[in-house]
Each structure stands twice: as C-alpha cells, then as structure tokens.
Amino acid sequence: MVIRKVKRGDKMGTVKATLVGVSNYDNPRIPNLEACKNDIEAVKDALIKGLCVSQRDIRTLGSSGTVNISKFANELKIASMLVEADDTYIFYFSGHGSNGTLALSETNVRVQEVIELVNEIKAKNKIIILDSCRSGDFMIPKVETLGISELVEEFAGAGYAVMASCGASENSTFYPPENRISLYTHFLCDALTADFIIKKGKKSLEEINELIIRMTDIWNQKGDKIQHPVFRSNITGTIYFPVRKYTPYEKQHIYKDTEEYIIYEIVPFHQSLQKRYIAKVILKYHFVESDIVRITKSIVDDIKYSNVYKNAEQEQRLNGLPVNMIRCHMGYDEQDMVKCNFAWITIWVDDTMDKNNWYGNKKNSEIIDGIFVEKHISYNVLRMLNQQTVPQEEYIKQAKQYLNEIIGCANQFIAQYREYSNGIISENKLVDNVKTLNKQIISLYFKITDLPSAPLRCNSWSEAIQQIAATIHDFTLFYGQKTMDTWSKENRNYLMKATLKRYQQELELLKQKEKELCELPKKSPLNKF
C-alpha cells in the first residue's frame, strides 16, 4: 500500500505603490489640507502591516505638503520603470478634487487622464484609490472580450480597479475628533489591516472594498456628512494578496494494487465522532456477489486503521480511531472512478452503527455475511454515455469557447451590478440592463452542461468549468424579471455578493485545474489554443 501527501505552490508578483498627498495649494482661495500628509503615511503603514508590502516598494509624494505637476508626472514615470508585468500596482491620491479633476499644488489634472496613465503601467493589475471630493466622477472601459487562445491564468485578476471615496456630487470629509486623517482613508487603512478577512493566507480586493463600504454605511447612519464610496473594476475576478504563510492541509492518498483489485482512492466523509470512508475500487475481473463480499472484507482489513482526513480538525478529532463505516464503490477502470459510475456498491459498518439505517432494503441489493451488496443494473448504460465521443483537442476548444463567452457575460453583468451598488442606477434599471445578458448566460450555461462526456485527462478541468458556469447562472436568479418577487431587496443583494465571491474563488480553482491539465506528461491541446 502506498501512502503519500501532495501540496502545491503558487507564484505571485510584487505589490508596488505610489502614494500622493497634496496638503498645500498656491491658490489662496483653496484651503490647505494638513490631513493629506497624514493620509499618505497612514496608507503606507497599512500597506506594510496589512498587505505585507515592502517599504522599499512604496514611494510617497507630498510629505512636504507640496506636489507640483512636474513631480507628479515624474513619479508616474518612475513607477512605469519600476513596475514589472506580474506586479500589482497601487496608486493612491489624497487632496482636493472637483468636477472630474484632482488638485495639485499649482494646477489640476483630470481624473480620467490619471486613470489612463496608470492603466498604461505594465503591471498585471492596478488599483487606483482616490480620496477627494467628487472623486466618483470617472468611467472605465468594459472588460475586453476574451479570446479562445487565452488561458484563465492570463486574464483572471488582470485589469484595474478604481476606488473613490465618494460619489460624483459628494464631498469627502475627515475622521473625528482631531480630523488628522481623511474619513475614507481611515476606513481604507482599517480594511487593509483587518485580520478577520484573511482566508487561506490571502486578502482579496473584493473583501477589502466590502469592508470599507460596511464601515461607511455605519458612519452614514450616524452623521450628516454622508459619502458613498464608488468602486469600478474591469478585472476578471479579483486581486488576491498573500499576507500570511498558509500551508494547505496535506491529505493522505492511499493506493494499493493487488491481483484482484486496486484501491484507487479513499475519500473521507467523517461526521462528528463517526469515522467513515468511501473506497473507490477498480476490479480487475468480473466477480459474483460472494467474491465482492470477500473483496470488501479484505479492503476493510486494509484501511480500517488508516488515517485519511479532509482537514486538520478532523485529524485531531479522529486520529488513531478505527473506522466505523466503509462504502466501497467498485468499477472496472479509471474512467469509472473519474466519472463516478460504479458496478457495485458495498457497505460495511461496525457494531456501533445503526445497520438497519445504513443497509436499508433497496432493490437489487442483499446482505451477505454482514456486508450490504448492491448491484447497479444501469452501470452499462451509464458506461456507454460516459464514453468519450469527441477528440480531446476538439473538446477543449469547444469548452474553452463557451467558458470565455460566459465569463465575458459575467464581467458585463458584474459591471452593471457595481453601478447599482454605487447608487448610480436603480435596481429596476439593473434588471432592465441585464435582461439580454441573462438570456445569453442561460443559453451558454445549457451549452456547457450539454457538452459531450469529457476525456479523462480533462475531467477535473471540465468539472471546474461546469461549476463556475452554474455560479454565473445564479446571477440571473437574483436580478431576472421573473424572480424579483422571490427574495427581498436585501436578500438579493446579500445573495449576489456571496455568489460574486464564490465566482472569484472558482476562477482561482479553474486556474489551478487548467495548470494541472497543461502540466500533464502528455502534450496538452491547451498549449495551442
């Protein structure tokens, strides 16, 4: 019996930042803002503490209070030289602003021009943060249509996001009591340094922004200086920041090859103090019921005292205890294991379990020598349905086309939802705007679910595509004209936010599955889209 543990690494770029704070203004009619000098220091500290950005990768402009146009332009030139293609670049500005402009000490610059200049920097993704009055007066282009030759790795997380402190007609304010720091910047720093949003060692831009919105909503309920942050993005998915060492749990994999059968995989499905396994088994010959019982007992002896868990909590709770239940799912080759099509199901439970409950009285089943045995009469039919009907390269090409199309629709849907969240459009307008997208998403979802059986090498990748397509399809449930009466407005918003996070997480999973497919020993058609 072979027992091994597997873990994977992840390559990440560097986070680099330019922080600009303008406190002093040449025009005597424009009041100076002492808080802006404090803002850039606060954001610098938050980036170092909260996102583990190296101090040497943060450049600040405005510590003296004065920022003129030549120094501002020079800093962006320096950034374009220092930032590399796989980096994340953060541009932060604090100062006066109005009517689509940001105020430097002696002149104004257009917000749209700044966004375009930052977007030209060759980082994979960029975050533009604006803390100034009327900072929400900007637009960003739609996400480009994804090409069939693109891998998920190339476009997931790529693009830029703009975070603005308030709407196009609102003013930014300061955080009391001393007003030493801008309100939005205060919330930004709190969100950047919050530990409770860390998941698997990472923070996401989505959750950082959501936390800022929550804090601002609470503030708006208390006072009269109300501001509503604006968030727009053309990033497919979100940006993840690795902030803490994370070691994934290393699940044991048990494999045993005998003359009659192969233990292909042990899947734990423990509950409370019950230790339970599913054993996927490849039979080398066709057996009668008595042989299946004998093989089941042999497998029970093999794995009864083994230790396979999904996570460390299960291991701590159950380690060293004997197994209470083992289900054997038996087929005849790897295709059966991958497609979960089994000729036989057997169940063994110990005396602590309710055998009547687990064994039951199913058709085509019987209990032989204390083992529940069920023969699946539909095995051969399902076997034929699971047969590969198209060449692998053709399957990948078709699946990839549908995937990119439905992700493109998802990006457009999310952009409309962001405008609703920003308070720019009403919920009814959102529903109207996504009407055509809903139809396209539903059509693509069914095309993906109707794809022929995936080749074995593609199965895990194919399942990830099916999963993310189902999640994107959920968007249509929350903001479709036929389902508006299903949930309250608050529930719709909550469900959409939860589904959006799930979509972003599944994009990361899809990246990993795609990478695994490309790294298989045999040359993969994925490399030649």
Summary of the structure (lengths in Angstrom):
residues: 529
radius of gyration: 28.3
end to end distance: 39.8
largest distance: 96.3
contacts: 1675
relative contact order: 0.09
helix: 43%
strand: 20%
